[in-house]
Amino acid sequence: MPTALVTGITGQDGSYLAELLLKQGYTVVGMVRRTSTINFDRIRHIQQEIEIVQGDLLDQMSLISILQDYRPDEVYNLAAQSFVPTSFTQPVLTGEFTALGVTRLLDAIRIVDPSIRFYQASSSEMFGKVREVPQTEDTAFFPRSPYGVAKVYGHWITVNYRESYGIYACSGILFNHESPRRGLEFVTHKITNAVAKIKLGLSNELRLGNLDSRRDWGYAPDYVRAMWLMLQQEEPDDFVIATGETHSVRDFLEVAFGHAELDWQEFVVQDDSLYRPAEVDLLVGDASKAGRKLGWEPTVSFAELARLMVKDDLEYWRQQVEQGLASPATL
């Protein structure tokens, strides 16, 4: 029975990856930071099946101790300060977690057991002000946020440890991927949550920034399957994971509000304060390499994704109303 260590296990991707690994027969060890309030909501349904261990990407000795104690066959590094707007207000902390944290973990692997297979969560935000459309594994990076810059560092240090020390290290350059487990601060879930509340009379307004930004949006469970596939190949490599389609925030609004039979233009207010200091206008990935080498392809369309997120949020807020926990008078 192989053992996998997953950092960031309480996040969207970590929770779906843990489910997948358990189904594949793995022993799953999830690393969490010691804080006064750890949110286990996304993994509560499988919490008894996984081992939770405390560690921190800012503390290399904690990483070394975990690797020595659990001897994982695979390590999936999904932990990061991952919200782009926050990276503008906390750029140094973002660099510590999202960039240098990768180095600490890779070096811990080098010290403890270089045979461990390593997955690094790279990001389409590395492309930023894109040099070509669509973006491939060979497209030049031009990050437009401290988060994107930190991810570029994490990506290249992963390549460096692979080439310098022979570590089986892969980077998945994942384009935007969403689900009902997406954090509410991200625009897709911010939209679908607002749709549900507006439909049920719990809210009457949604404030957003740039509606013209275009993204390549996929379904998170599809994308974590690609992570696992990368570490099952004979040789390590880097892969773009994307749907190959690009849609604007306006497009997402159309589908999400339309699913609830609402006109988004009646409720959405553009707020200049929600624009990024440096915008990323267009992202769309070419995942043909992943298709050829991994046999991977997305299974959920853009419209299906938006609708399933709205459906989940409607169900949640209906339950809140039925239980007397939410009403137009309290929200």
C-alpha positions as a Markdown table, in Angstrom:
| # | Residue | x | y | z |
|---|---|---|---|---|
| 1 | Met | 0.0 | 0.0 | 0.0 |
| 2 | Pro | 1.7 | 3.2 | -1.1 |
| 3 | Thr | 1.8 | 6.3 | 1.1 |
| 4 | Ala | 1.2 | 9.8 | -0.1 |
| 5 | Leu | 1.8 | 13.1 | 1.8 |
| 6 | Val | -0.5 | 15.9 | 0.7 |
| 7 | Thr | 0.2 | 19.5 | 1.8 |
| 8 | Gly | -2.8 | 21.8 | 1.6 |
| 9 | Ile | -5.1 | 18.8 | 2.2 |
| 10 | Thr | -7.9 | 21.0 | 3.7 |
| 11 | Gly | -8.2 | 23.0 | 0.4 |
| 12 | Gln | -10.3 | 22.3 | -2.6 |
| 13 | Asp | -7.7 | 20.4 | -4.5 |
| 14 | Gly | -6.3 | 18.6 | -1.4 |
| 15 | Ser | -9.7 | 17.3 | -0.4 |
| 16 | Tyr | -10.5 | 15.9 | -3.9 |
| 17 | Leu | -6.9 | 14.5 | -4.2 |
| 18 | Ala | -7.3 | 12.7 | -0.9 |
| 19 | Glu | -10.5 | 11.1 | -2.0 |
| 20 | Leu | -8.9 | 9.9 | -5.2 |
| 21 | Leu | -5.8 | 8.5 | -3.4 |
| 22 | Leu | -7.9 | 6.6 | -0.9 |
| 23 | Lys | -9.9 | 5.0 | -3.8 |
| 24 | Gln | -6.5 | 4.0 | -5.3 |
| 25 | Gly | -5.6 | 2.2 | -2.1 |
| 26 | Tyr | -3.1 | 4.8 | -0.7 |
| 27 | Thr | -2.4 | 5.6 | 2.9 |
| 28 | Val | -3.0 | 9.4 | 2.9 |
| 29 | Val | -1.1 | 11.7 | 5.2 |
| 30 | Gly | -2.3 | 15.3 | 5.2 |
| 31 | Met | -0.1 | 18.1 | 6.4 |
| 32 | Val | -1.8 | 21.1 | 8.1 |
| 33 | Arg | -0.4 | 24.2 | 9.8 |
| 34 | Arg | -0.8 | 24.6 | 13.5 |
| 35 | Thr | -3.4 | 27.5 | 13.9 |
| 36 | Ser | -6.0 | 28.3 | 16.4 |
| 37 | Thr | -8.7 | 27.4 | 13.9 |
| 38 | Ile | -8.1 | 24.7 | 11.3 |
| 39 | Asn | -11.0 | 24.3 | 8.8 |
| 40 | Phe | -11.6 | 20.6 | 8.2 |
| 41 | Asp | -15.0 | 21.1 | 6.4 |
| 42 | Arg | -13.8 | 19.9 | 3.0 |
| 43 | Ile | -12.3 | 16.6 | 4.4 |
| 44 | Arg | -14.6 | 16.0 | 7.3 |
| 45 | His | -16.3 | 13.1 | 5.5 |
| 46 | Ile | -12.9 | 11.3 | 5.1 |
| 47 | Gln | -11.1 | 12.6 | 8.1 |
| 48 | Gln | -11.2 | 9.2 | 9.9 |
| 49 | Glu | -9.5 | 7.6 | 6.9 |
| 50 | Ile | -6.5 | 9.9 | 6.7 |
| 51 | Glu | -3.7 | 10.8 | 9.0 |
| 52 | Ile | -3.4 | 14.4 | 9.9 |
| 53 | Val | 0.0 | 15.7 | 10.8 |
| 54 | Gln | 1.2 | 19.2 | 11.7 |
| 55 | Gly | 3.9 | 20.8 | 9.6 |
| 56 | Asp | 4.7 | 24.2 | 8.0 |
| 57 | Leu | 6.3 | 25.2 | 4.8 |
| 58 | Leu | 8.1 | 27.9 | 6.7 |
| 59 | Asp | 9.8 | 25.4 | 9.0 |
| 60 | Gln | 12.0 | 22.9 | 7.2 |
| 61 | Met | 12.7 | 20.8 | 10.2 |
| 62 | Ser | 9.0 | 20.0 | 10.5 |
| 63 | Leu | 9.1 | 18.8 | 6.9 |
| 64 | Ile | 12.1 | 16.6 | 7.5 |
| 65 | Ser | 10.5 | 15.1 | 10.5 |
| 66 | Ile | 7.3 | 14.3 | 8.7 |
| 67 | Leu | 9.2 | 12.6 | 5.8 |
| 68 | Gln | 11.3 | 10.6 | 8.3 |
| 69 | Asp | 8.2 | 9.5 | 10.3 |
| 70 | Tyr | 5.9 | 8.6 | 7.4 |
| 71 | Arg | 8.3 | 7.7 | 4.6 |
| 72 | Pro | 5.8 | 8.6 | 1.8 |
| 73 | Asp | 6.2 | 7.3 | -1.7 |
| 74 | Glu | 4.7 | 10.4 | -3.2 |
| 75 | Val | 4.5 | 14.0 | -2.0 |
| 76 | Tyr | 1.9 | 16.4 | -3.5 |
| 77 | Asn | 2.6 | 20.1 | -2.6 |
| 78 | Leu | -0.7 | 21.9 | -2.9 |
| 79 | Ala | -0.1 | 24.3 | 0.0 |
| 80 | Ala | 0.4 | 28.0 | -0.8 |
| 81 | Gln | -1.0 | 31.4 | -0.3 |
| 82 | Ser | -3.1 | 31.0 | -3.3 |
| 83 | Phe | -5.4 | 34.0 | -3.6 |
| 84 | Val | -4.0 | 36.5 | -6.1 |
| 85 | Pro | -5.5 | 39.7 | -4.6 |
| 86 | Thr | -4.0 | 38.8 | -1.2 |
| 87 | Ser | -0.6 | 38.4 | -2.8 |
| 88 | Phe | -0.6 | 42.1 | -3.6 |
| 89 | Thr | -1.2 | 43.0 | 0.1 |
| 90 | Gln | 1.0 | 40.3 | 1.5 |
| 91 | Pro | 3.7 | 39.8 | -1.1 |
| 92 | Val | 6.5 | 38.7 | 1.3 |
| 93 | Leu | 4.4 | 36.1 | 3.0 |
| 94 | Thr | 3.2 | 34.9 | -0.4 |
| 95 | Gly | 6.9 | 34.5 | -1.4 |
| 96 | Glu | 7.7 | 32.6 | 1.8 |
| 97 | Phe | 4.9 | 30.0 | 1.3 |
| 98 | Thr | 4.5 | 29.8 | -2.4 |
| 99 | Ala | 8.1 | 30.1 | -3.5 |
| 100 | Leu | 10.6 | 29.3 | -0.7 |
| 101 | Gly | 8.2 | 26.7 | 0.8 |
| 102 | Val | 8.7 | 24.6 | -2.4 |
| 103 | Thr | 12.5 | 24.8 | -1.9 |
| 104 | Arg | 12.2 | 23.7 | 1.7 |
| 105 | Leu | 10.1 | 20.7 | 0.8 |
| 106 | Leu | 12.3 | 19.7 | -2.1 |
| 107 | Asp | 15.4 | 20.0 | 0.0 |
| 108 | Ala | 13.8 | 17.9 | 2.8 |
| 109 | Ile | 13.1 | 15.2 | 0.2 |
| 110 | Arg | 16.7 | 15.4 | -1.0 |
| 111 | Ile | 18.0 | 15.0 | 2.6 |
| 112 | Val | 15.6 | 12.2 | 3.7 |
| 113 | Asp | 14.8 | 10.2 | 0.6 |
| 114 | Pro | 15.5 | 11.4 | -3.0 |
| 115 | Ser | 13.5 | 8.4 | -4.3 |
| 116 | Ile | 10.2 | 10.2 | -3.2 |
| 117 | Arg | 8.1 | 11.3 | -6.2 |
| 118 | Phe | 7.2 | 15.0 | -6.0 |
| 119 | Tyr | 4.3 | 17.0 | -7.5 |
| 120 | Gln | 4.4 | 20.8 | -7.5 |
| 121 | Ala | 1.2 | 22.7 | -8.1 |
| 122 | Ser | 2.2 | 25.3 | -10.7 |
| 123 | Ser | -0.3 | 27.8 | -12.0 |
| 124 | Ser | -1.5 | 29.4 | -15.2 |
| 125 | Glu | -1.0 | 32.7 | -13.4 |
| 126 | Met | 2.7 | 32.2 | -14.3 |
| 127 | Phe | 1.8 | 33.1 | -17.9 |
| 128 | Gly | 0.2 | 36.4 | -16.8 |
| 129 | Lys | 0.6 | 38.9 | -19.7 |
| 130 | Val | 0.6 | 36.0 | -22.2 |
| 131 | Arg | 3.2 | 35.7 | -24.9 |
| 132 | Glu | 1.2 | 33.4 | -27.1 |
| 133 | Val | -2.3 | 31.9 | -27.3 |
| 134 | Pro | -3.0 | 29.2 | -26.3 |
| 135 | Gln | -0.3 | 28.6 | -23.6 |
| 136 | Thr | 1.8 | 25.4 | -23.7 |
| 137 | Glu | 4.6 | 24.0 | -21.6 |
| 138 | Asp | 7.0 | 26.0 | -23.7 |
| 139 | Thr | 5.3 | 29.4 | -23.4 |
| 140 | Ala | 7.4 | 32.0 | -21.8 |
| 141 | Phe | 6.3 | 33.2 | -18.3 |
| 142 | Phe | 5.3 | 36.8 | -17.7 |
| 143 | Pro | 3.6 | 36.9 | -14.2 |
| 144 | Arg | 1.5 | 39.9 | -13.2 |
| 145 | Ser | 1.2 | 39.4 | -9.5 |
| 146 | Pro | 3.3 | 38.5 | -6.5 |
| 147 | Tyr | 1.5 | 35.1 | -6.5 |
| 148 | Gly | 2.4 | 34.5 | -10.2 |
| 149 | Val | 6.0 | 35.5 | -9.5 |
| 150 | Ala | 6.2 | 33.1 | -6.5 |
| 151 | Lys | 4.7 | 30.3 | -8.6 |
| 152 | Val | 7.3 | 30.8 | -11.3 |
| 153 | Tyr | 10.0 | 30.4 | -8.7 |
| 154 | Gly | 8.4 | 27.3 | -7.3 |
| 155 | His | 8.1 | 25.9 | -10.9 |
| 156 | Trp | 11.8 | 26.5 | -11.8 |
| 157 | Ile | 13.2 | 25.3 | -8.4 |
| 158 | Thr | 11.3 | 22.0 | -9.1 |
| 159 | Val | 12.9 | 21.7 | -12.5 |
| 160 | Asn | 16.3 | 22.5 | -10.9 |
| 161 | Tyr | 16.0 | 19.8 | -8.2 |
| 162 | Arg | 14.9 | 17.3 | -10.9 |
| 163 | Glu | 17.9 | 18.1 | -13.1 |
| 164 | Ser | 20.5 | 18.6 | -10.3 |
| 165 | Tyr | 19.6 | 15.8 | -7.9 |
| 166 | Gly | 17.7 | 13.3 | -10.1 |
| 167 | Ile | 14.5 | 13.7 | -8.0 |
| 168 | Tyr | 11.3 | 12.5 | -9.7 |
| 169 | Ala | 9.7 | 16.0 | -9.6 |
| 170 | Cys | 6.8 | 17.1 | -11.8 |
| 171 | Ser | 5.0 | 20.4 | -12.1 |
| 172 | Gly | 1.4 | 20.6 | -13.2 |
| 173 | Ile | 0.7 | 24.0 | -14.8 |
| 174 | Leu | -3.0 | 23.9 | -13.9 |
| 175 | Phe | -5.4 | 26.5 | -15.3 |
| 176 | Asn | -8.3 | 27.7 | -13.3 |
| 177 | His | -10.3 | 24.8 | -11.8 |
| 178 | Glu | -13.4 | 25.2 | -9.8 |
| 179 | Ser | -16.0 | 23.2 | -7.8 |
| 180 | Pro | -18.5 | 23.6 | -5.0 |
| 181 | Arg | -15.5 | 23.4 | -2.7 |
| 182 | Arg | -13.8 | 26.5 | -4.1 |
| 183 | Gly | -13.2 | 29.2 | -1.6 |
| 184 | Leu | -15.8 | 31.9 | -1.5 |
| 185 | Glu | -13.2 | 34.6 | -2.2 |
| 186 | Phe | -12.7 | 33.2 | -5.8 |
| 187 | Val | -14.8 | 34.8 | -8.4 |
| 188 | Thr | -16.6 | 31.7 | -9.6 |
| 189 | His | -17.9 | 30.7 | -6.2 |
| 190 | Lys | -18.5 | 34.3 | -5.3 |
| 191 | Ile | -20.8 | 34.5 | -8.3 |
| 192 | Thr | -22.7 | 31.2 | -7.7 |
| 193 | Asn | -23.1 | 31.8 | -4.0 |
| 194 | Ala | -24.5 | 35.2 | -4.8 |
| 195 | Val | -26.9 | 33.7 | -7.4 |
| 196 | Ala | -28.3 | 31.3 | -4.8 |
| 197 | Lys | -28.8 | 34.1 | -2.2 |
| 198 | Ile | -30.4 | 36.4 | -4.7 |
| 199 | Lys | -32.7 | 33.7 | -5.9 |
| 200 | Leu | -33.8 | 33.0 | -2.3 |
| 201 | Gly | -34.3 | 36.6 | -1.4 |
| 202 | Leu | -31.3 | 36.7 | 0.9 |
| 203 | Ser | -29.3 | 39.3 | -1.1 |
| 204 | Asn | -29.9 | 41.7 | -4.0 |
| 205 | Glu | -26.5 | 42.7 | -5.1 |
| 206 | Leu | -23.1 | 41.3 | -6.3 |
| 207 | Arg | -20.1 | 43.5 | -6.5 |
| 208 | Leu | -17.3 | 42.5 | -9.0 |
| 209 | Gly | -14.3 | 44.0 | -10.6 |
| 210 | Asn | -13.2 | 43.3 | -14.2 |
| 211 | Leu | -15.9 | 41.4 | -16.1 |
| 212 | Asp | -13.9 | 41.1 | -19.2 |
| 213 | Ser | -11.1 | 38.9 | -17.9 |
| 214 | Arg | -11.0 | 35.6 | -19.7 |
| 215 | Arg | -10.0 | 32.3 | -18.1 |
| 216 | Asp | -9.8 | 28.6 | -19.0 |
| 217 | Trp | -12.1 | 27.1 | -16.3 |
| 218 | Gly | -12.3 | 23.4 | -15.6 |
| 219 | Tyr | -13.6 | 21.0 | -12.9 |
| 220 | Ala | -11.3 | 20.4 | -9.9 |
| 221 | Pro | -11.8 | 16.6 | -9.6 |
| 222 | Asp | -10.6 | 16.3 | -13.3 |
| 223 | Tyr | -7.5 | 18.3 | -12.5 |
| 224 | Val | -6.4 | 16.3 | -9.4 |
| 225 | Arg | -6.7 | 13.1 | -11.4 |
| 226 | Ala | -4.0 | 14.7 | -13.7 |
| 227 | Met | -1.8 | 15.3 | -10.7 |
| 228 | Trp | -1.9 | 11.6 | -9.8 |
| 229 | Leu | -1.3 | 10.5 | -13.4 |
| 230 | Met | 1.8 | 12.6 | -13.6 |
| 231 | Leu | 3.5 | 10.7 | -10.8 |
| 232 | Gln | 2.6 | 7.3 | -12.3 |
| 233 | Gln | 4.8 | 7.8 | -15.5 |
| 234 | Glu | 8.2 | 6.3 | -16.1 |
| 235 | Glu | 9.9 | 9.7 | -16.3 |
| 236 | Pro | 9.1 | 13.0 | -14.6 |
| 237 | Asp | 7.8 | 15.9 | -16.7 |
| 238 | Asp | 5.7 | 19.1 | -16.6 |
| 239 | Phe | 2.2 | 19.3 | -18.0 |
| 240 | Val | -0.3 | 22.0 | -18.8 |
| 241 | Ile | -3.8 | 21.0 | -17.6 |
| 242 | Ala | -6.6 | 22.9 | -19.1 |
| 243 | Thr | -9.8 | 22.6 | -21.1 |
| 244 | Gly | -8.6 | 24.6 | -24.1 |
| 245 | Glu | -11.6 | 26.9 | -23.9 |
| 246 | Thr | -11.6 | 30.5 | -22.7 |
| 247 | His | -14.6 | 32.4 | -21.2 |
| 248 | Ser | -15.1 | 35.8 | -19.7 |
| 249 | Val | -16.4 | 36.6 | -16.2 |
| 250 | Arg | -19.5 | 37.9 | -18.1 |
| 251 | Asp | -19.9 | 34.5 | -19.7 |
| 252 | Phe | -19.9 | 32.9 | -16.3 |
| 253 | Leu | -22.4 | 35.4 | -15.0 |
| 254 | Glu | -24.7 | 34.6 | -18.0 |
| 255 | Val | -24.7 | 30.8 | -17.3 |
| 256 | Ala | -24.8 | 31.0 | -13.5 |
| 257 | Phe | -27.7 | 33.6 | -13.3 |
| 258 | Gly | -29.4 | 32.0 | -16.2 |
| 259 | His | -29.5 | 28.6 | -14.4 |
| 260 | Ala | -31.5 | 30.4 | -11.7 |
| 261 | Glu | -33.7 | 32.2 | -14.3 |
| 262 | Leu | -32.3 | 35.6 | -13.3 |
| 263 | Asp | -30.8 | 38.4 | -15.4 |
| 264 | Trp | -27.3 | 39.1 | -14.0 |
| 265 | Gln | -27.4 | 42.7 | -15.2 |
| 266 | Glu | -30.1 | 43.5 | -12.7 |
| 267 | Phe | -27.9 | 42.6 | -9.7 |
| 268 | Val | -24.2 | 43.0 | -10.6 |
| 269 | Val | -22.4 | 46.2 | -9.7 |
| 270 | Gln | -18.9 | 46.8 | -11.1 |
| 271 | Asp | -16.6 | 48.1 | -8.3 |
| 272 | Asp | -13.3 | 49.7 | -9.3 |
| 273 | Ser | -11.8 | 48.8 | -5.9 |
| 274 | Leu | -12.0 | 45.1 | -6.9 |
| 275 | Tyr | -9.7 | 45.4 | -9.9 |
| 276 | Arg | -6.2 | 44.0 | -9.6 |
| 277 | Pro | -3.2 | 46.5 | -9.7 |
| 278 | Ala | -2.1 | 44.5 | -12.8 |
| 279 | Glu | -4.7 | 42.5 | -14.7 |
| 280 | Val | -4.3 | 39.2 | -16.4 |
| 281 | Asp | -6.7 | 39.5 | -19.3 |
| 282 | Leu | -6.6 | 36.2 | -21.2 |
| 283 | Leu | -5.6 | 32.7 | -20.2 |
| 284 | Val | -6.3 | 29.5 | -22.3 |
| 285 | Gly | -4.2 | 26.4 | -22.1 |
| 286 | Asp | -3.2 | 23.7 | -24.6 |
| 287 | Ala | -3.3 | 20.3 | -22.8 |
| 288 | Ser | -2.5 | 18.2 | -25.8 |
| 289 | Lys | 0.7 | 16.9 | -24.2 |
| 290 | Ala | -1.3 | 15.7 | -21.2 |
| 291 | Gly | -3.7 | 14.0 | -23.6 |
| 292 | Arg | -0.9 | 12.2 | -25.5 |
| 293 | Lys | 1.3 | 11.2 | -22.5 |
| 294 | Leu | -1.2 | 10.9 | -19.6 |
| 295 | Gly | -4.4 | 10.0 | -21.5 |
| 296 | Trp | -6.0 | 12.9 | -19.7 |
| 297 | Glu | -8.9 | 15.0 | -20.8 |
| 298 | Pro | -11.6 | 17.1 | -19.0 |
| 299 | Thr | -15.0 | 15.5 | -18.4 |
| 300 | Val | -17.1 | 18.5 | -17.3 |
| 301 | Ser | -17.9 | 21.5 | -19.6 |
| 302 | Phe | -17.8 | 25.1 | -18.7 |
| 303 | Ala | -21.6 | 25.4 | -18.6 |
| 304 | Glu | -22.0 | 22.2 | -16.6 |
| 305 | Leu | -19.4 | 23.4 | -14.1 |
| 306 | Ala | -21.3 | 26.7 | -13.5 |
| 307 | Arg | -24.6 | 25.0 | -13.2 |
| 308 | Leu | -23.4 | 22.4 | -10.7 |
| 309 | Met | -21.9 | 25.1 | -8.5 |
| 310 | Val | -25.2 | 27.1 | -8.5 |
| 311 | Lys | -27.1 | 23.9 | -7.7 |
| 312 | Asp | -24.9 | 23.2 | -4.7 |
| 313 | Asp | -25.1 | 26.7 | -3.4 |
| 314 | Leu | -28.9 | 26.8 | -3.8 |
| 315 | Glu | -29.2 | 23.5 | -1.9 |
| 316 | Tyr | -27.0 | 24.9 | 0.9 |
| 317 | Trp | -28.9 | 28.2 | 1.3 |
| 318 | Arg | -32.3 | 26.5 | 1.1 |
| 319 | Gln | -31.2 | 24.3 | 4.1 |
| 320 | Gln | -30.0 | 27.4 | 5.9 |
| 321 | Val | -33.5 | 29.0 | 5.4 |
| 322 | Glu | -35.4 | 25.8 | 6.4 |
| 323 | Gln | -33.3 | 25.6 | 9.6 |
| 324 | Gly | -34.0 | 29.2 | 10.4 |
| 325 | Leu | -30.3 | 30.1 | 10.1 |
| 326 | Ala | -30.8 | 32.5 | 7.3 |
| 327 | Ser | -33.6 | 34.9 | 6.3 |
| 328 | Pro | -34.0 | 38.2 | 4.4 |
| 329 | Ala | -34.1 | 39.9 | 7.8 |
| 330 | Thr | -30.8 | 38.6 | 8.9 |
| 331 | Leu | -28.7 | 38.8 | 5.7 |
